[in-house]
Amino acid sequence: FSYFSHVGFTAGTIQSKKSKYKEFVKRGMEWFWPSLGFFIVAGLFLIGLFILLIIPGIIFGIFWIFSYFIFINEKKGIIESLKGSYNLVKGRWWMTLGYTLLIMLITMAISLAFSIPEFIFGIITFGLIVSGTFPLGFFVTTDIISQFLELAALFITTPLSIIFFKNFYFAMKKEVGMKLKKGKQ
């Protein structure tokens, strides 16, 4: 469900100006299997690069950061999408890394804010276990609340990340297009 939602939201926001749930479901169904294939192939490439050394994996992870958006928006194949992302980021690698780290820090801060209550529940639970009193109802309630908080954090951070990288992709594409037009004049 999570993967389907991710695919539908990404494809829906890239391919349509509509923000309706039906549109996201439609795009999710349309792009589910192609996206799964894309993520398997691109993931295998990145795993191979990380196995070689960590640094090549990081370098190409940043170079290929827009490949999924190219795959959906421009309807290119997997290899062409990876090449397109590489060409888009080439010359802007450090800026792309900086923005990627920034959005990672923002999403980690949001996730951390939602995990503070879980930490408090953990301390209370530990104290109850040590004291020898452990009401089952408290454990079940805190577990349900913890699961809800994790889900709430995902409902905020996932769309935030997708929208951020989608807008970043379109901005980079526009910038490259403008430079190409200037070069032809």
C-alpha positions as YAML, in Angstrom:
chain: A
units: angstrom
residues:
- id: 1
  name: PHE
  ca: [0.00, 0.00, 0.00]
- id: 2
  name: SER
  ca: [2.83, 2.36, 0.88]
- id: 3
  name: TYR
  ca: [4.64, 1.72, -2.39]
- id: 4
  name: PHE
  ca: [1.40, 2.04, -4.38]
- id: 5
  name: SER
  ca: [0.66, 5.35, -2.64]
- id: 6
  name: HIS
  ca: [4.17, 6.62, -3.36]
- id: 7
  name: VAL
  ca: [3.91, 5.72, -7.05]
- id: 8
  name: GLY
  ca: [0.42, 7.18, -7.38]
- id: 9
  name: PHE
  ca: [1.28, 10.42, -5.63]
- id: 10
  name: THR
  ca: [4.48, 10.92, -7.62]
- id: 11
  name: ALA
  ca: [2.93, 10.11, -10.99]
- id: 12
  name: GLY
  ca: [-0.21, 12.08, -10.15]
- id: 13
  name: THR
  ca: [1.65, 15.24, -9.18]
- id: 14
  name: ILE
  ca: [3.96, 15.08, -12.20]
- id: 15
  name: GLN
  ca: [1.44, 14.22, -14.90]
- id: 16
  name: SER
  ca: [-1.61, 16.14, -13.79]
- id: 17
  name: LYS
  ca: [-2.56, 19.49, -12.39]
- id: 18
  name: LYS
  ca: [-5.40, 17.76, -10.53]
- id: 19
  name: SER
  ca: [-4.84, 16.89, -6.90]
- id: 20
  name: LYS
  ca: [-7.74, 14.50, -6.48]
- id: 21
  name: TYR
  ca: [-7.41, 11.13, -4.81]
- id: 22
  name: LYS
  ca: [-8.96, 9.38, -7.83]
- id: 23
  name: GLU
  ca: [-6.19, 10.77, -10.04]
- id: 24
  name: PHE
  ca: [-3.50, 9.45, -7.69]
- id: 25
  name: VAL
  ca: [-5.09, 5.98, -7.65]
- id: 26
  name: LYS
  ca: [-5.40, 5.98, -11.44]
- id: 27
  name: ARG
  ca: [-1.74, 6.98, -11.87]
- id: 28
  name: GLY
  ca: [-0.67, 4.51, -9.21]
- id: 29
  name: MET
  ca: [-2.34, 1.64, -11.06]
- id: 30
  name: GLU
  ca: [-0.93, 2.82, -14.39]
- id: 31
  name: TRP
  ca: [2.65, 3.17, -13.16]
- id: 32
  name: PHE
  ca: [2.86, 0.46, -10.48]
- id: 33
  name: TRP
  ca: [4.58, -2.32, -12.48]
- id: 34
  name: PRO
  ca: [6.83, -0.07, -14.60]
- id: 35
  name: SER
  ca: [7.91, 1.73, -11.42]
- id: 36
  name: LEU
  ca: [8.62, -1.53, -9.64]
- id: 37
  name: GLY
  ca: [10.85, -2.58, -12.54]
- id: 38
  name: PHE
  ca: [12.54, 0.82, -12.50]
- id: 39
  name: PHE
  ca: [13.28, 0.66, -8.77]
- id: 40
  name: ILE
  ca: [14.60, -2.90, -9.01]
- id: 41
  name: VAL
  ca: [17.01, -2.10, -11.87]
- id: 42
  name: ALA
  ca: [18.14, 1.28, -10.50]
- id: 43
  name: GLY
  ca: [18.45, -0.24, -7.03]
- id: 44
  name: LEU
  ca: [20.65, -3.06, -8.34]
- id: 45
  name: PHE
  ca: [22.90, -0.51, -10.05]
- id: 46
  name: LEU
  ca: [23.21, 1.51, -6.83]
- id: 47
  name: ILE
  ca: [23.80, -1.59, -4.69]
- id: 48
  name: GLY
  ca: [26.59, -2.56, -7.08]
- id: 49
  name: LEU
  ca: [28.14, 0.88, -6.75]
- id: 50
  name: PHE
  ca: [27.83, 0.83, -2.94]
- id: 51
  name: ILE
  ca: [29.47, -2.61, -2.85]
- id: 52
  name: LEU
  ca: [32.43, -1.29, -4.85]
- id: 53
  name: LEU
  ca: [32.89, 1.53, -2.40]
- id: 54
  name: ILE
  ca: [30.52, 3.80, -0.54]
- id: 55
  name: ILE
  ca: [31.63, 6.93, -2.41]
- id: 56
  name: PRO
  ca: [30.59, 5.81, -5.95]
- id: 57
  name: GLY
  ca: [27.17, 4.87, -4.57]
- id: 58
  name: ILE
  ca: [26.72, 8.33, -3.07]
- id: 59
  name: ILE
  ca: [28.00, 10.07, -6.19]
- id: 60
  name: PHE
  ca: [25.70, 8.21, -8.57]
- id: 61
  name: GLY
  ca: [22.82, 8.30, -6.07]
- id: 62
  name: ILE
  ca: [22.93, 12.09, -6.41]
- id: 63
  name: PHE
  ca: [23.45, 11.98, -10.18]
- id: 64
  name: TRP
  ca: [20.42, 9.70, -10.57]
- id: 65
  name: ILE
  ca: [18.17, 11.49, -8.07]
- id: 66
  name: PHE
  ca: [15.81, 12.79, -10.79]
- id: 67
  name: SER
  ca: [15.75, 9.59, -12.85]
- id: 68
  name: TYR
  ca: [12.37, 8.45, -11.52]
- id: 69
  name: PHE
  ca: [10.80, 11.80, -12.39]
- id: 70
  name: ILE
  ca: [12.28, 11.58, -15.90]
- id: 71
  name: PHE
  ca: [11.02, 7.99, -16.16]
- id: 72
  name: ILE
  ca: [7.45, 9.11, -15.42]
- id: 73
  name: ASN
  ca: [7.35, 12.62, -16.89]
- id: 74
  name: GLU
  ca: [9.23, 11.97, -20.12]
- id: 75
  name: LYS
  ca: [8.20, 8.30, -20.38]
- id: 76
  name: LYS
  ca: [11.76, 7.21, -21.09]
- id: 77
  name: GLY
  ca: [13.28, 3.81, -20.39]
- id: 78
  name: ILE
  ca: [15.26, 3.05, -17.26]
- id: 79
  name: ILE
  ca: [18.75, 3.56, -18.73]
- id: 80
  name: GLU
  ca: [17.66, 6.71, -20.60]
- id: 81
  name: SER
  ca: [16.15, 8.07, -17.37]
- id: 82
  name: LEU
  ca: [19.40, 7.44, -15.48]
- id: 83
  name: LYS
  ca: [21.38, 9.14, -18.25]
- id: 84
  name: GLY
  ca: [18.93, 12.04, -18.36]
- id: 85
  name: SER
  ca: [19.23, 12.57, -14.62]
- id: 86
  name: TYR
  ca: [23.02, 12.38, -14.86]
- id: 87
  name: ASN
  ca: [23.00, 15.07, -17.58]
- id: 88
  name: LEU
  ca: [20.61, 17.23, -15.56]
- id: 89
  name: VAL
  ca: [22.77, 17.12, -12.42]
- id: 90
  name: LYS
  ca: [26.14, 17.32, -14.21]
- id: 91
  name: GLY
  ca: [27.76, 20.62, -13.21]
- id: 92
  name: ARG
  ca: [25.28, 21.02, -10.35]
- id: 93
  name: TRP
  ca: [26.22, 17.98, -8.28]
- id: 94
  name: TRP
  ca: [27.21, 19.89, -5.12]
- id: 95
  name: MET
  ca: [24.08, 22.01, -5.21]
- id: 96
  name: THR
  ca: [21.95, 18.88, -5.67]
- id: 97
  name: LEU
  ca: [23.74, 17.19, -2.77]
- id: 98
  name: GLY
  ca: [23.15, 20.28, -0.59]
- id: 99
  name: TYR
  ca: [19.43, 20.39, -1.32]
- id: 100
  name: THR
  ca: [19.15, 16.64, -0.80]
- id: 101
  name: LEU
  ca: [20.84, 16.92, 2.59]
- id: 102
  name: LEU
  ca: [18.57, 19.84, 3.48]
- id: 103
  name: ILE
  ca: [15.36, 17.92, 2.75]
- id: 104
  name: MET
  ca: [16.78, 14.92, 4.61]
- id: 105
  name: LEU
  ca: [17.40, 17.08, 7.67]
- id: 106
  name: ILE
  ca: [13.91, 18.54, 7.49]
- id: 107
  name: THR
  ca: [12.27, 15.12, 7.22]
- id: 108
  name: MET
  ca: [14.44, 13.76, 10.03]
- id: 109
  name: ALA
  ca: [13.43, 16.70, 12.24]
- id: 110
  name: ILE
  ca: [9.75, 16.05, 11.54]
- id: 111
  name: SER
  ca: [10.19, 12.34, 12.24]
- id: 112
  name: LEU
  ca: [12.09, 13.12, 15.42]
- id: 113
  name: ALA
  ca: [9.31, 15.43, 16.62]
- id: 114
  name: PHE
  ca: [6.81, 12.60, 16.17]
- id: 115
  name: SER
  ca: [9.09, 10.10, 17.92]
- id: 116
  name: ILE
  ca: [9.46, 12.13, 21.15]
- id: 117
  name: PRO
  ca: [6.20, 10.76, 22.60]
- id: 118
  name: GLU
  ca: [7.35, 7.23, 21.70]
- id: 119
  name: PHE
  ca: [10.56, 7.83, 23.62]
- id: 120
  name: ILE
  ca: [8.60, 9.04, 26.65]
- id: 121
  name: PHE
  ca: [6.32, 5.98, 26.46]
- id: 122
  name: GLY
  ca: [9.42, 3.79, 26.29]
- id: 123
  name: ILE
  ca: [10.85, 5.34, 29.45]
- id: 124
  name: ILE
  ca: [7.54, 4.91, 31.28]
- id: 125
  name: THR
  ca: [7.22, 1.31, 30.06]
- id: 126
  name: PHE
  ca: [10.76, 0.53, 31.19]
- id: 127
  name: GLY
  ca: [10.01, 2.03, 34.62]
- id: 128
  name: LEU
  ca: [6.87, -0.07, 34.93]
- id: 129
  name: ILE
  ca: [8.72, -3.26, 33.96]
- id: 130
  name: VAL
  ca: [11.51, -2.55, 36.44]
- id: 131
  name: SER
  ca: [8.99, -1.83, 39.21]
- id: 132
  name: GLY
  ca: [7.24, -5.12, 38.56]
- id: 133
  name: THR
  ca: [3.93, -3.57, 37.54]
- id: 134
  name: PHE
  ca: [3.10, -3.74, 33.90]
- id: 135
  name: PRO
  ca: [-0.52, -3.12, 32.96]
- id: 136
  name: LEU
  ca: [-1.23, -4.74, 29.60]
- id: 137
  name: GLY
  ca: [-3.72, -2.01, 28.68]
- id: 138
  name: PHE
  ca: [-1.01, 0.64, 28.99]
- id: 139
  name: PHE
  ca: [1.33, -1.34, 26.74]
- id: 140
  name: VAL
  ca: [-1.34, -1.86, 24.07]
- id: 141
  name: THR
  ca: [-2.43, 1.78, 24.19]
- id: 142
  name: THR
  ca: [1.11, 3.14, 23.91]
- id: 143
  name: ASP
  ca: [1.86, 0.74, 21.07]
- id: 144
  name: ILE
  ca: [-1.20, 1.90, 19.14]
- id: 145
  name: ILE
  ca: [-0.31, 5.54, 19.74]
- id: 146
  name: SER
  ca: [3.30, 4.90, 18.66]
- id: 147
  name: GLN
  ca: [2.15, 3.24, 15.43]
- id: 148
  name: PHE
  ca: [-0.22, 6.14, 14.75]
- id: 149
  name: LEU
  ca: [2.59, 8.67, 15.31]
- id: 150
  name: GLU
  ca: [4.92, 6.81, 12.93]
- id: 151
  name: LEU
  ca: [2.20, 6.75, 10.30]
- id: 152
  name: ALA
  ca: [1.45, 10.45, 10.83]
- id: 153
  name: ALA
  ca: [5.14, 11.28, 10.34]
- id: 154
  name: LEU
  ca: [5.16, 9.30, 7.08]
- id: 155
  name: PHE
  ca: [2.01, 11.07, 5.87]
- id: 156
  name: ILE
  ca: [3.87, 14.35, 6.25]
- id: 157
  name: THR
  ca: [7.43, 13.49, 5.21]
- id: 158
  name: THR
  ca: [6.68, 11.35, 2.13]
- id: 159
  name: PRO
  ca: [4.55, 13.90, 0.23]
- id: 160
  name: LEU
  ca: [6.90, 16.67, 1.37]
- id: 161
  name: SER
  ca: [9.90, 14.84, -0.12]
- id: 162
  name: ILE
  ca: [8.10, 13.95, -3.34]
- id: 163
  name: ILE
  ca: [6.85, 17.49, -3.90]
- id: 164
  name: PHE
  ca: [10.28, 18.94, -3.03]
- id: 165
  name: PHE
  ca: [12.15, 16.72, -5.52]
- id: 166
  name: LYS
  ca: [9.45, 17.12, -8.19]
- id: 167
  name: ASN
  ca: [9.75, 20.92, -7.97]
- id: 168
  name: PHE
  ca: [13.54, 20.68, -7.85]
- id: 169
  name: TYR
  ca: [13.48, 18.48, -10.97]
- id: 170
  name: PHE
  ca: [11.29, 20.93, -12.89]
- id: 171
  name: ALA
  ca: [13.45, 23.88, -11.78]
- id: 172
  name: MET
  ca: [16.63, 22.10, -12.91]
- id: 173
  name: LYS
  ca: [15.00, 21.11, -16.20]
- id: 174
  name: LYS
  ca: [13.90, 24.71, -16.79]
- id: 175
  name: GLU
  ca: [17.40, 26.01, -15.96]
- id: 176
  name: VAL
  ca: [19.05, 23.58, -18.36]
- id: 177
  name: GLY
  ca: [16.51, 24.46, -21.07]
- id: 178
  name: MET
  ca: [17.22, 28.16, -20.63]
- id: 179
  name: LYS
  ca: [20.97, 27.57, -20.87]
- id: 180
  name: LEU
  ca: [20.51, 25.52, -24.04]
- id: 181
  name: LYS
  ca: [18.43, 28.33, -25.60]
- id: 182
  name: LYS
  ca: [21.11, 30.90, -24.68]
- id: 183
  name: GLY
  ca: [23.80, 28.69, -26.20]
- id: 184
  name: LYS
  ca: [21.93, 28.47, -29.50]
- id: 185
  name: GLN
  ca: [21.55, 32.27, -29.79]
...
